[in-house]
């Protein structure tokens, strides 16, 4: 069977997750991308680097010490941002059985291509609603699911913007990874932040929406168009305002179960009923959950590997099987075994710009806590230039831990942080 995988820049989710999963399924893979040279380099490096995450040592193909086997991948150069060019490029290939992307930015284009070639995929309209936050807010309000006050702002709009009740969260209408997301407390600050963001994003629209206080959570789901799995979710610790960097995610199955009815109803209203979905929502005491954003893909930033290890299921393979037309297995979704009931993913965040002078090695670590699996993954190499952006691009590395006891897992993460060394030196240029 043949798979077209649509991507732009290389990501570990594709290189270490979906491509090895496709190889295990015996698929002939074509990687269609606008960055062929970068993808080729990523594939070459992957064969020398252990898989992210912290799988148990006896997990066979999920062993975190195993090098990535991406199989034979044909790379095709294409402007994947243009759905017309993507369809044309795929039309020049042998008939494909599946067309898939894990990119936030390319879901609509990929859905249109899948519809054109009549293979399983997401509804292109739901993909647009997930990516475009004003469309998401309008849809949820129109369906009577949620009503979050929000106002679109475009270059040239007059200030002060009428109808806003401060504080508000200002964000790009189609942004990702907390990039250019900032808490704004008054009209003057809004005008200043709009000018700064428009300078970085000429021609793009912004959204100012009511600040939703409370604790941030995620819900992870898989759907085959008929049946859905609620896999669980994480509790997210954010950086102090005005920015929203995700610093630490802690597995919180109880909160996910409590919010699952509202969130899945919202996803159904958006039409997000196929494939993987990573949804972020806020719980404020005494109020129903409120969606922050919908990411029409598997959870990222290495949480996808942790989630696979936590549940003992190859989620990358399971997602691809959906796009090959295979339904979810009957019965309840998988859950963590008792010896893997707790998990944490902890990000080491750069506190200043400069050159990375020291960084720990990649791989598993021994933990003093019984039963805890511990691993570290660097995201920059020594000598790399670091520019603080107040986004996930500030992550120097990722610590993952899984174990039978929440306190033991937290202690293991703290011990690793204390034992390792990260240094950022001032740049000479």
N, C-alpha and C positions, 0 to 999 in steps of 0.2 A: 504494500500500500504506500501511497505517496502523500507527503505532508509539505505544504508551503508554510513556512514560518516567517512572519513579517516583523521586521525590527528596524530600529534606527541605530542608536549607539549601543555598544555591547553592555550587557548586564549579567551579573552572576546568576540571576534567575534563569536566563536563557542558556548561558554557557555551561553552567554546572547543574542546572535543573532540567529544563525541557529538552535540550539536545541529547544528554545522556538517556533520558527517559524514552525519547524517540528511537534511539539506538537499541535499547532493550526491547522495544516493541517491534523491532525489525523494519522500521519505516525508511523509505527513501526520502531524504530531507533536502529541500531547496530553501536556503535562507535568502529571502529577498530583502535588500537593505540599501539605504542611501550612503552607508559608510562601510563599503566592502573591505577596505584595507584595515580598518580598525577591528572589524569582526574577525578577519583572518588572524591578526595578531592575538586577539583574545582566545581564539581556539588553540593557537600554538602554546600560549602560556598555560591554558587550562590543563594540558597534558603533563604539566610539571608541578601542579598545585593541588593540594588536598581539597576535597569537597567541603564547603562551609557546613556549619551546624555541629551537633554533638550527638551523632547516632551511637547506639550501643556497639561495643566492639564485635558482637556476634550478629550484627544486622546484615551481613552479607553485602549486597549491592548498595546498602545505605551506609556502609562503614565510612565514618568521617575521615579515615586515613587513606581511603582509596582515591586514586587520581581519576579525573574525569575521563570517561570514554565517550566522546561525542560522536563516534562513528564517522562515516563518510558524509560530509556536508558539501553540497554544491552552493556556491554563493553567486547570486545574481544582483547586479547593480541596477537600482531603480529608484526614482523619486517616490518613495512610499507614502509621502504626505498627500499626493494627488491620487484620488481613487481611480481616475480614468487611466492614469499611467500604470497603476498597480494592476488593474484588470487586464490591460493590454500586455503587460509583462507576463502575467500568469497564463494568458491565452497562448503564449508562445511555448509553453511547457507541455509535457505529456499531461493527460487528464489527472487532476489532483483529487485525492479522496478527502483531504482536510485542508482548510486554510485557517491559520491561527496566529494571533499576536498576543503578547503579554504586556504591550506598551500602553500606558495611559493615553498617549497621544494618537495612537493608530487604530483604536477600536472601531471607529465609525468607518474608516476606509476599508478595514479588514472585513467588517460586517457587510458592507456593500459588495465587496469582491465575492464573499461566500454566497451571498444571495444571487449574484450574477451567475455563478457556476453551480448553483443549486446543491451546495453542500451544507452540512450543519454549521450554524453560527448564531451570533447574537443578532437581535433586531437592531438595524442601524439607527432607528429612532430612539430606542432606549440607550444606545451607546452615546448618542448626542446629548440626551438628558443627563447622563452620568457625568459626561465631560464638562458640559456647560452649566455652571452653577445657577445662573438666572433661570434657565429652562427647568432645572431640577426644582427650584423653589416654586415656580409657577405651577408646575405639574402637581406637586404635593399639595399646594394650596387649593388648586382647582378640583382635586379629588377628595378634599376634605380630610387629608391625613395630618398635615402640619401647616401652621401659619407663622412663618418667621419673617418679620418686616425686613425688606431688602430693597435697595435702590441701585440701579445701574448708573455708572458714571463713565462718560466718554471724554476724550480730549476735546477741549473747547467748551465744555459745560461750565456754566457760571457757578461761582461760589459766593456765599454759602449755599450748599445743596439743600433744597427745601425738604421738609418732612422727616428729617433724621432725628432720632432720639439717642443721645450719646450715653455710654460709649458704644462704638460700632467696631466691627472687624472689617478692615479693608483688605480685599484680596483680588487677584486677577480672576476674571470670569472663567477662564479655562486653565488655571494654574494647578501645579502639583507640588508636593514635597514641602509645603509651608513656604514656598518661595514667594517673596514680596507679600507675605501675610503679616499684618501688623494691627495692633489694637490702637484705636484712635479715640481720644477723649473729648475733643471739641472741634468746632468748624475750622479754626485756624490750622490746627494740626492736620485735619483732613486735607485741606488745600495744599499744605506743604508735602504731605506723603503722596498725594496724587501726582504732584509735579515730579517727584523723584521717581516714582514707578513708571509714569508715562515716558520719562527720559530713557529708562531701561527697556521699556516695552512699547515702542512707538506704534500707534494704530490699534492697540489692544484695548478691550473694555475692562472695567473694574466693577466690583460689586461691594457695596457697603451694606452690611447686614447687622442686625441686632446682635450684640454680644450675648452668647449663651453661657451663663456661669454653670459650674458643676464639674463633674469628673468625666474625663474623656475615656471612651471605651471603643473597642472594635468588635464587629461581628463578622465571622468568616463563613461563607456559604458556598455550596456547590449545587448546581441545578442542571437537570438534563432536559428541561422544557416542560416536564410533567412533575417529577419528584424533585425534592430539594433536601439537602443535608445541611443542618446547622452544625458546624464543626466546633463552635465555641468562640471564644474571643479573649482579648487582652485588655487590661487596664493600663492606660497610658499616662506617664508622668511627663509634663511639659516644662520647658524652661520658663523662667519668670517673664511676665509681660515687659515690653510690648510684643515680643516675638513668640513663636509657637513651635519651637524645636522639640521633637519627640526624643526625650533623653533615656527613657526606660519603659519597657513593656512587660507586664506581669500577667501570666495566665490567670484568667478569672472566669471560670466556667459558670459559676452561679449567677454573676451579673449578666453574662451573655444569655443565659436561659431566661432570666427575668425580662429582658428587653427584646427577645427574639420575635415575639408576636407582633409588636409594633414595627420593628425594623423590616421583617419579611413582608408585612403588609405594605410598607412604603416601597420596598423593592418591586413588589407586584404592580403597584400603581405606576412606577416608572417603566415597567416592562422588562426589568432586569431579571429574567427567569431562565437564563441559560448560561452555563459556564461558571467560572469562579467569580466571586464578588467579595471585595474587602470594603466594608462600610464603617465609617467613623460616626459616632454619635455621642451625645452628652446626656448624662443623668444628673439632674438637680433635684435635691430632696423635695418631695411633695409634688413633683411635676413629671409628666410622661417623658420618655426619651425624645430627643430631638436630633435629627440627622445633621451632621456637619458636612460630609461629602460622601459620595459613592465612587469607589475605584473599581472599574469594571474588569478586574483581574485578580489573580492571587495576591495575597499580602506580600509586601516587598521588604527591602532593607534587611534581608537575611532572616526575617521572621518566617518566610516560607519554608526554609530548611528546618528551622526549629519546630515549626508546626508539624512537618512530616515526621521528624524524629519523635516528637511528643506523642503523636497518635499512632506511630508505628506503621504508617501507610505512606506509600510513594504518591504524594499528592500531584506531583508533576505528571506522572503516568496517568493518574486518574483523570486529570483535566484533559489530557490529549485524547483519552478514550471517548470522552464526551463529544469531541469534535470529529471523531471517526464514526459517530452515530451510535455508540454503545451507551445504553442507559446506566444509571447508577445501580449498584447491586441492591437487591431487596433488603428490607430490614433497617434498623437504626444505623446512623453513621458511627464510625469508629470513635472511641474515646480513649483517654490515656489509661494505661495499666497503673495499678497502685504504686509501683516503684517509679512511675513517671507522672505523678499527679500534679507536680508543680514545675513551673518553668519561668525563666526570666531572660530577656534579651536587653543588654545594657550597652549603651553607646558611649564611647570615649569621644568627647566633643572638644574640638580645638578652642582654646580660650583666647587666642590671638593669632594674627597672621605672621607668617615667617616661613622658614625652611625646616622641614621635619629632619631633625638631627639624630633621633633615636626612636625606635619602634620595636615592639616585641615581634617574635616570629609567629607565623601561622601554625595552627594545629591544636590538638587536644592537650589538656593539662591534667595533671593529677590533682585531685581534691582531697583535703584532709577529712572531708565529710563523707561518711559511708553512703554509697549508692548514688552520689552526685556525679553526673557527666558534665564536663566543663571544657570549653573550647574558646579560642580567640582567633579572630580574622582581621588582619590589617587591611585597610582600604586605601592607604597611601604607602609609598615606599620611601625609605630614607633618601633625602635629597630632593623630594618633591616640594614644590611651593604650595603653601596653604594660604588661602584667602578666606577670612571669616565672612560668611554670607548670611548667617542666621537661618540656614536651611540644613537638610541632611547632607549637603556637600561638606559640612564642617565635621562630619564623623571621621575620626582618625582610625577607628576600628570598632569591632563588634565583639562583645563577650556574650556567649550563650551558655545557659546552665539548665539542666533538667535533673529532678530528683524526687524522692518520696516525701520530703519535708520542706515547707516553705522557708523556715528559718535557716535550714542547712543550705538551701540553694542561695539565699541572700548572702550568707557568710562566705560561701565559695566565691561569689562574684567579688565581694569586698576583698578577700584574700588575694585574688588575682590582680586586682587593681593595685593593691599595696606592694605586691611582689614585682610588678613590671614597671617599665620606665618609658615615658613618652617625653620627648624634648623638642621644643620648637625654638630654633635659633633665629635671630634677626637676619633678614635678608641683606645681602650686600649689593643687590641690584633692584 
